Amino acid sequence: MEDERPDVLTIGQLAHRTGLRVRTLRFWSDEGAVPPVARSASGYRLYDAESVARVELVRTLRELGLGLDDVCRVLSGRTTVAEVADAHVAALDAQIRSLKVSRAVLSTVSKRGSTAEETALMNRLARLSAAERKQIIEEFKEEVFGGLDMDPRLRDRMRAFSVELPDDPAPEQVDAWIELAELVRDPGFRARMRTWMELNTPVPGQVRPPGASIWWARQVVQTVAEVRERGIAPEGPAAADVLTELFGDADRAAVLSSLEAGIEAGAERYRRLVARVRGQYASPDATEELEWLARALRAADRP
């Protein structure tokens, strides 16, 4: 009898030899991945030593995530392991990116204590396509910068300005994008940013607005940070010398208006979020320095 031949194995013996369940081997056999080499007189499947090696190969490919269809294509010679592996690497990369996005969204939900509705919104924002993300930023730019009378070179820089997530963003970049997308879609934020830009955008042929140096030159913030470290109060007499050093005889009221508009708009938060999305270094939050400066300007304006 064939099932008594010493050179063949029954499916039970193959299962014992490979450590797999009979049900698994039967399924693989039915799908053509591990076909029997013969049948016994009773119709039972029979396998040989090569079947054992084939089972090990199938198991390896399955553990690496290949479906049985791909496994059968490899075993039949219709494709190579390398070709299938290349396709699966691409699929795994996409899955990893998706898992990173999911992790970032869940991390943000956990930190914020978000509702179900907020969670759904954040998930949609995180999974937007690159074109959809670009559209959100372009709409924001048009509302904030559109129609401003500015130097052509500055206008070109504004038009070229982009905020793009990389193909494989880190969780903190996704988290920053969610926050930034929520921010720039807010009509109130857009209006405040527009007011701020109108006060700070240099007009062609004219000098830079008095308050623009606060935002375009970080040395102003650095100077105030050093002053605060020395314990100088914004209402004290020493603060007046700091203001003179920074602004000379510039229109202090215009400087204060620009400063207050930027603080109210949340320009620092916007700046830092953009840097985080881009994966760039963001200088420390200067909100406290800017508020110190505003208090000093108000104090200097009082009789």
TINU-386901 format. One line per field, with one value per residue (C-alpha): residue number from 1; residue in one letter; x, y, z. Coordinates in pm, whole numbers, plus 50000, padded with zeros to 5 digits. Example, Ala and Ser with C-alpha at 12.3 -4.5 7.8 and 13.67 -1.06 7.14 Angstrom:
i: [1_2]
aa: [A_S]
u: [51230_51367]
v: [49550_49894]
w: [50780_50714]
END
This chain:
i: [1_2_3_4_5_6_7_8_9_10_11_12_13_14_15_16_17_18_19_20_21_22_23_24_25_26_27_28_29_30_31_32_33_34_35_36_37_38_39_40_41_42_43_44_45_46_47_48_49_50_51_52_53_54_55_56_57_58_59_60_61_62_63_64_65_66_67_68_69_70_71_72_73_74_75_76_77_78_79_80_81_82_83_84_85_86_87_88_89_90_91_92_93_94_95_96_97_98_99_100_101_102_103_104_105_106_107_108_109_110_111_112_113_114_115_116_117_118_119_120_121_122_123_124_125_126_127_128_129_130_131_132_133_134_135_136_137_138_139_140_141_142_143_144_145_146_147_148_149_150_151_152_153_154_155_156_157_158_159_160_161_162_163_164_165_166_167_168_169_170_171_172_173_174_175_176_177_178_179_180_181_182_183_184_185_186_187_188_189_190_191_192_193_194_195_196_197_198_199_200_201_202_203_204_205_206_207_208_209_210_211_212_213_214_215_216_217_218_219_220_221_222_223_224_225_226_227_228_229_230_231_232_233_234_235_236_237_238_239_240_241_242_243_244_245_246_247_248_249_250_251_252_253_254_255_256_257_258_259_260_261_262_263_264_265_266_267_268_269_270_271_272_273_274_275_276_277_278_279_280_281_282_283_284_285_286_287_288_289_290_291_292_293_294_295_296_297_298_299_300_301_302_303]
aa: [M_E_D_E_R_P_D_V_L_T_I_G_Q_L_A_H_R_T_G_L_R_V_R_T_L_R_F_W_S_D_E_G_A_V_P_P_V_A_R_S_A_S_G_Y_R_L_Y_D_A_E_S_V_A_R_V_E_L_V_R_T_L_R_E_L_G_L_G_L_D_D_V_C_R_V_L_S_G_R_T_T_V_A_E_V_A_D_A_H_V_A_A_L_D_A_Q_I_R_S_L_K_V_S_R_A_V_L_S_T_V_S_K_R_G_S_T_A_E_E_T_A_L_M_N_R_L_A_R_L_S_A_A_E_R_K_Q_I_I_E_E_F_K_E_E_V_F_G_G_L_D_M_D_P_R_L_R_D_R_M_R_A_F_S_V_E_L_P_D_D_P_A_P_E_Q_V_D_A_W_I_E_L_A_E_L_V_R_D_P_G_F_R_A_R_M_R_T_W_M_E_L_N_T_P_V_P_G_Q_V_R_P_P_G_A_S_I_W_W_A_R_Q_V_V_Q_T_V_A_E_V_R_E_R_G_I_A_P_E_G_P_A_A_A_D_V_L_T_E_L_F_G_D_A_D_R_A_A_V_L_S_S_L_E_A_G_I_E_A_G_A_E_R_Y_R_R_L_V_A_R_V_R_G_Q_Y_A_S_P_D_A_T_E_E_L_E_W_L_A_R_A_L_R_A_A_D_R_P]
u: [50000_50121_50047_50281_50578_50867_50949_50611_50432_50066_49934_49940_50304_50385_50214_50420_50742_50682_50502_50199_49836_49677_49404_49664_49843_49516_49424_49764_49731_49384_49518_49801_50086_50178_50021_50042_50289_50051_49735_49700_49471_49222_49249_49458_49715_50078_50389_50764_51087_51062_50717_50873_51111_50821_50619_50910_50934_50560_50571_50860_50683_50357_50537_50676_50320_50278_49936_49890_49831_50176_50327_50182_50313_50662_50650_50520_50801_50568_50753_51056_51082_51270_50992_50724_50938_50979_50602_50551_50813_50615_50292_50451_50590_50239_50101_50372_50293_49925_50002_50217_49929_49692_49934_49974_49597_49538_49822_49666_49322_49470_49648_49345_49076_48893_48530_48427_48344_48682_48856_48681_48784_49147_49157_49024_49277_49565_49472_49424_49613_49908_49689_49418_49671_49816_49468_49409_49736_49673_49329_49483_49757_49508_49292_49585_49826_49608_49579_49840_50047_50394_50732_50726_51015_50828_50515_50711_50841_50487_50360_50643_50581_50458_50385_50421_50438_50710_50612_50712_50625_50723_50432_50515_50490_50146_50042_50164_49983_49652_49690_49803_49520_49264_49423_49446_49087_48959_48805_48888_49255_49268_49117_49363_49657_49536_49527_49875_50011_49856_50042_50375_50406_50653_50490_50693_50902_50845_51038_50949_50664_50797_50676_50791_51136_50980_50868_51128_51436_51482_51748_51468_51338_51691_51751_51430_51515_51849_51678_51428_51708_51858_51527_51436_51065_50876_50731_51067_51293_51553_51293_51277_51644_51574_51296_51525_51792_51546_51331_51510_51272_51026_50654_50600_50222_50267_50514_50267_49980_50189_50301_49953_49815_50078_50020_49642_49677_49895_50177_50428_50211_50169_50544_50633_50368_50493_50848_50734_50537_50842_51067_51276_51428_51194_51344_51190_50845_50890_50540_50662_50928_50675_50428_50706_50776_50408_50387_50699_50554_50226_50409_50623_50311_50155_50209]
v: [50000_50351_50486_50222_50329_50450_50737_50914_51090_51118_51465_51376_51274_51593_51797_51619_51671_52046_52137_52270_52177_51932_52186_52443_52194_52081_52441_52507_52187_52279_52620_52457_52580_52230_51981_51609_51406_51108_50958_50638_50359_50502_50848_51006_51269_51166_51387_51338_51495_51777_51854_51916_52172_52327_52362_52542_52784_52850_52907_53154_53350_53355_53480_53764_53865_53718_53592_53240_53369_53531_53221_53001_53240_53214_52836_52794_53008_53280_53536_53554_53597_53923_54066_53976_54103_54439_54476_54381_54628_54904_54776_54753_55105_55233_55036_55172_55529_55467_55322_55625_55854_55647_55661_56036_56092_55869_56040_56380_56254_56121_56450_56666_56440_56485_56399_56148_56432_56598_56264_56209_56558_56508_56172_56329_56612_56370_56150_56422_56374_56599_56790_56842_56964_57204_57338_57422_57617_57792_57909_58040_58224_58385_58514_58639_58766_58813_59170_59316_59595_59453_59437_59189_58991_58948_58850_58583_58444_58434_58250_57996_57941_57587_57362_56999_56678_56441_56104_55936_56188_56145_56129_56478_56614_56462_56599_56946_56923_56841_57146_57369_57258_57331_57671_57793_57681_57904_58224_58421_58326_58417_58758_58826_58718_58944_59243_59159_59128_59462_59630_59461_59422_59663_59868_59904_60221_60286_60203_59896_59957_60044_59723_59489_59446_59262_58984_58988_59018_58766_58980_59191_58887_58792_59139_59125_58775_58901_59198_58970_58748_59055_59107_59439_59512_59636_59926_60032_60317_60076_59942_60285_60255_59914_60060_60337_60083_59873_60134_60468_60747_60517_60566_60373_60363_60190_59948_59863_59818_59575_59389_59355_59236_58964_58850_58845_58657_58388_58444_58262_57952_57955_57996_57705_57473_57538_57453_57131_57016_57075_56891_57204_57356_57608_57877_57888_58035_58411_58491_58595_58823_58985_59038_59198_59432_59524_59605_59819_60013_60070_60187_60426_60573_60658_61014]
w: [50000_49917_50265_50405_50188_50406_50169_50203_50486_50569_50645_51014_50995_50800_51071_51338_51141_51084_51406_51220_51264_51022_50949_50838_50613_50463_50381_50225_50028_49902_49791_49596_49816_49942_49703_49786_49583_49569_49713_49909_49796_50042_49888_50165_50076_50082_50103_50076_50207_49955_50091_50431_50279_50088_50408_50574_50282_50287_50661_50623_50350_50549_50860_50646_50558_50208_50114_49983_49632_49632_49790_49516_49248_49395_49426_49072_48931_48802_49012_49238_49611_49551_49336_49586_49873_49698_49664_50027_50146_49975_50131_50475_50442_50368_50662_50893_50784_50851_51194_51277_51185_51399_51690_51657_51647_51949_52137_52067_52171_52495_52576_52496_52639_52309_52242_51978_51736_51790_51746_51412_51294_51395_51219_50898_50917_50978_50682_50423_50100_50019_49772_50034_50292_50035_49960_50327_50343_50010_50126_50447_50257_50022_50305_50514_50247_49939_49810_50043_49892_49937_49773_49479_49626_49952_49761_49575_49904_50043_49736_49756_50127_50192_50488_50386_50582_50461_50314_50638_50911_51273_51521_51653_51298_51250_51590_51489_51154_51325_51550_51264_51034_51306_51362_51002_50929_51210_51059_51375_51355_50988_51059_51342_51128_50845_51083_51204_50851_50748_51034_50960_50583_50424_50147_49825_49830_50201_50515_50716_50966_51314_51474_51200_51352_51645_51416_51142_51367_51647_51813_51959_52144_52250_52393_52596_52719_52852_53017_53188_53313_53484_53662_53496_53537_53230_53431_53574_53459_53317_53073_52906_52813_52660_52446_52326_52239_52042_51870_51892_51796_51613_51661_51987_51940_51603_51757_52035_51790_51586_51895_52042_51707_51688_52045_51996_51667_51824_51576_51798_51818_51440_51384_51610_51463_51110_51218_51389_51084_50867_51110_51157_51467_51626_51844_52194_52246_52281_52407_52753_52605_52373_52656_52864_52574_52541_52912_52885_52590_52770_53082_52878_52718_53053_53178]
END
